[in-house]
Amino acid sequence: MTTLVVASSQHGSTREIAERIAEVLRVNKGVTTVVEDTKDAPKWLATVDAVVVALPVYGGSLDKAGKTFLDSHRAELADKSLFIAVSGGSPELAPKLQATVDAYGARDTAYLRGAVTEAKLGFKDKMLIKLAKGQFGDFRNWEAVEAWGKSLAARGAN
């Protein structure tokens, strides 16, 4: 059995979270995993038993590529054990976004803090963060990422 970990990431932070989740499943739980971006993930859907989608929040919205993947493959994902991890720079996920994530019917969802690295952002993104009085920094809690990854095997990511 194989678990597909889909990484939607514009600047790499969420991709690193997805890779860590896959590594935890593989090393600690013996789960065969494959990590793909949203563009290449569909070719795996027919061959996997579980799917973990990791997508970030940008400017108060779910990442377009990640949301498009979830929307476009809703029927295929309904037949899988689906898990969704959302990453972002805010301390918590906004209730409206949590409701959107919950609507996909995943077995579990998690909000995992991400990294907002000023050097990786363009001028517009930097200005939006500054206008929103947001903070730059790496807020990832790797212990929380690993704990969530370990918990998935007991709930169908195998």
N, C-alpha and C positions, 0 to 999 in steps of 0.2 A: 504494500500500500504506500502511496506517495502523497505528500502534502505539497501543494503549490503555494508559494509565498509570493504575492504580487506586490511589487514596490512601485509606488507612484511618488516620484521625488524630483523636484526641480533643481535642488542645490546639494543633494546627497545625504542630508541628515536622516530623512525618513528611510532612504535606502539602507543606511547603516543599521537602523532599528530593525528593518525587515531581515537583513542578513543575520543579525544577532538572534532573532526569534528562530530562524531556520537552523542556526547552529545549535541553539539550546535543544530544539526538538531532536536534532540528529545525534548530538553527543550525549545528552542526558536521558533521552527517551527512546533512542534507536529508530527514530522515524526517518524514512527516506524523504528528503526535501529537495526542491528545486526553487530557485529564486529567479523571477523574471520581471521585467518592466511591463507596464500595461499593454504595450504594443505587441510583445512576444508571448504574453501569458495565454491568450486564447487557444493557441495550438496545443496546450497542455490540458485543457479543461476536460476533454473526453477520457483522459487517462489517469486522473487523480481522484482521490476519495475526499479530500478536504482542501479548502482554500482559505488562506489568511491574506487579507488585503490590508496593506499599510499605506495610508494616504495622509498627507498633511493638510493643515488649514492655512490658507493664504488670504490675507485681507478679509477675514471674517467668513470665508466660504471654503467648502471642501475643494481640494485640488480638482481641477476640471478633468484631467486624464483619469484619475482614480474614480471619480464619480461617473464618468462616461463608461468606464469598464464595468462598474457595478450595475449601471442602468442597462447597458447593451447586452449583458450576459445574465440578466436576472433569472431567466428560465433555467439555464444550465446550473447556476449557483443554487437554485432552489433544491436541486437533487444532491447537493454536496453538504458536508459539514462546513459552514461558513463562519469565519471569525474576522472581525474588523478592528484594526488598531488605527486610531487617529492620533497624529502628533501635531503639536503646535507650541508656540511660545507663551501662551497664556497659562495661568495656573490651573484653569479648568476649561472644559469644553462648554460653550454657550448652549443653553437648553434647546434653542431652535436647531442647532447643528446636531445635538444628541438625538433629537426626535427624527431628524433626517436619517441618521445612521441607524437608529432603531428600526426604521421602516423597512430596512433590507432583510430583516428576519434572521440575523446572525445568531448563532448559538451563544456567542459572547462578544462583547465589545470592550475596548479599553481606550482610555485617553492617556497617552504617554507623552510627556513633555519632549519637545524637540530642541533643535538648535537654530538660533537666528544669528547667523554669522555675518556681520556687516561687510566683511571683505568679499563675500560671495554674492552679495545682492547688487542689483542695478540701482541707479539713481532714484527711479520712481519708487521702488520697494523701500529703499532707505527713508525716503521722505514720508511715505505712508506710515511707516512704523514710528517715525519721530512725531508726526502729527497726532497719531493715536496714543502718544506717550508710552509706546511700547519699549521694551528693553532688548538689547542685543546680548547674546551670550549662548552658551551651551547648557541647556537646562535638562538634558537627558539624565534620567536616573536608571543606570544600567541594571541595578538590582531589581527594580520594578519591571523592567523589560524582560529580564530573565525569569522572574517569578511568573509573569503572565505567560511567557512561552512554555514554561514547564507545566502550567495548569492546562494547556490546550490538549495534551495527549489524553488526559482522562475524559475529555469531552468530545472526542472524535477526530482530532488531528493526529492521524496515525498512518 
